């Protein structure tokens, strides 16, 4: 990929099993389901989401190793 669009990408997913993904290509997921089941407040959920978005890579970090990464296929992500 020649264009580094990651810093402006707004494609996030909330998976059917309650995980939040900030990068469709990356394996990182944050469980909002577990936080909600533990009784997290709206402000705590917001902090979890903001933290995940804040850790999003600015450019294709590791993109060239995507074939080696363990990641769910799009059909399981909801893409």
VOPAGU-2260 file (C-alpha; in pm, 1 decimal, decimal comma):
REM VOPAGU-2260
SITE   aa  ch    i         X         Y         Z
SITE  UNK   A    0       0,0       0,0       0,0
SITE  UNK   A    1     138,7     333,2     -95,4
SITE  UNK   A    2    -108,9     566,0      74,1
SITE  UNK   A    3     -93,6     587,9     451,9
SITE  UNK   A    4    -458,6     650,3     530,8
SITE  UNK   A    5    -469,2     479,6     872,6
SITE  UNK   A    6    -455,7     802,9    1071,6
SITE  UNK   A    7    -773,1     928,9     902,0
SITE  UNK   A    8    -953,5     593,3     877,2
SITE  UNK   A    9   -1280,9     582,9    1070,8
SITE  UNK   A   10   -1369,2     219,8    1003,2
SITE  UNK   A   11   -1428,2      52,7    1335,1
SITE  UNK   A   12   -1639,1    -252,4    1413,3
SITE  UNK   A   13   -1832,3    -383,9    1707,5
SITE  UNK   A   14   -1837,5    -758,0    1650,8
SITE  UNK   A   15   -2137,0    -979,0    1724,1
SITE  UNK   A   16   -1958,4   -1116,9    2030,0
SITE  UNK   A   17   -1903,3    -770,3    2177,8
SITE  UNK   A   18   -1545,6    -694,4    2076,5
SITE  UNK   A   19   -1445,1    -351,2    1948,0
SITE  UNK   A   20   -1191,5    -334,2    1662,0
SITE  UNK   A   21   -1028,0      -9,9    1552,8
SITE  UNK   A   22    -843,6    -169,2    1260,6
SITE  UNK   A   23   -1000,8    -422,6    1028,9
SITE  UNK   A   24    -657,2    -552,6     932,5
SITE  UNK   A   25    -517,3    -570,9    1285,9
SITE  UNK   A   26    -577,8    -850,6    1533,8
SITE  UNK   A   27    -632,7    -623,6    1837,5
SITE  UNK   A   28    -979,7    -627,7    1991,9
SITE  UNK   A   29   -1120,8    -482,8    2314,8
SITE  UNK   A   30   -1411,8    -656,6    2485,4
SITE  UNK   A   31   -1697,7    -417,2    2550,8
SITE  UNK   A   32   -1923,7    -710,7    2634,9
SITE  UNK   A   33   -1713,8    -806,0    2936,1
SITE  UNK   A   34   -1706,3    -446,1    3058,7
SITE  UNK   A   35   -2082,9    -411,0    3021,2
SITE  UNK   A   36   -2148,9    -741,0    3196,5
SITE  UNK   A   37   -1925,8    -625,5    3481,6
SITE  UNK   A   38   -2150,7    -320,1    3522,2
SITE  UNK   A   39   -1936,2     -53,0    3356,0
SITE  UNK   A   40   -2093,7     290,1    3339,5
SITE  UNK   A   41   -2142,4     482,8    3016,2
SITE  UNK   A   42   -1838,6     694,2    3104,3
SITE  UNK   A   43   -1627,9     382,4    3159,8
SITE  UNK   A   44   -1737,8     236,4    2825,7
SITE  UNK   A   45   -1655,9     568,7    2660,4
SITE  UNK   A   46   -1308,5     561,2    2818,8
SITE  UNK   A   47   -1249,4     207,2    2688,5
SITE  UNK   A   48   -1352,7     307,7    2335,0
SITE  UNK   A   49   -1145,6     628,1    2344,4
SITE  UNK   A   50    -845,2     434,4    2474,3
SITE  UNK   A   51    -872,8     180,9    2192,0
SITE  UNK   A   52    -902,3     454,5    1930,0
SITE  UNK   A   53    -607,5     635,7    2089,6
SITE  UNK   A   54    -388,5     325,9    2046,5
SITE  UNK   A   55    -474,2     300,6    1676,1
SITE  UNK   A   56    -165,0     294,1    1454,7
SITE  UNK   A   57     -92,8     609,0    1253,4
SITE  UNK   A   58      13,9     416,6     945,9
SITE  UNK   A   59      31,2      62,9     816,5
SITE  UNK   A   60     218,8     -70,1    1116,4
SITE  UNK   A   61     272,5    -437,4    1047,5
SITE  UNK   A   62      63,4    -433,2     730,3
SITE  UNK   A   63     331,5    -616,1     539,4
SITE  UNK   A   64     313,7    -899,6     791,0
SITE  UNK   A   65     -64,4    -930,5     761,9
SITE  UNK   A   66     -45,8   -1280,6     616,2
SITE  UNK   A   67     142,4   -1394,6     927,3
SITE  UNK   A   68     -93,4   -1227,6    1176,9
SITE  UNK   A   69    -365,5   -1418,8    1351,7
SITE  UNK   A   70    -683,1   -1227,2    1269,2
SITE  UNK   A   71   -1047,4   -1310,2    1221,9
SITE  UNK   A   72   -1174,6   -1319,7     862,9
SITE  UNK   A   73   -1407,0   -1036,6     757,4
SITE  UNK   A   74   -1712,3   -1260,0     770,7
SITE  UNK   A   75   -1657,8   -1298,9    1146,3
SITE  UNK   A   76   -1576,5    -931,5    1201,2
SITE  UNK   A   77   -1886,4    -800,1    1028,2
SITE  UNK   A   78   -1712,9    -630,3     736,5
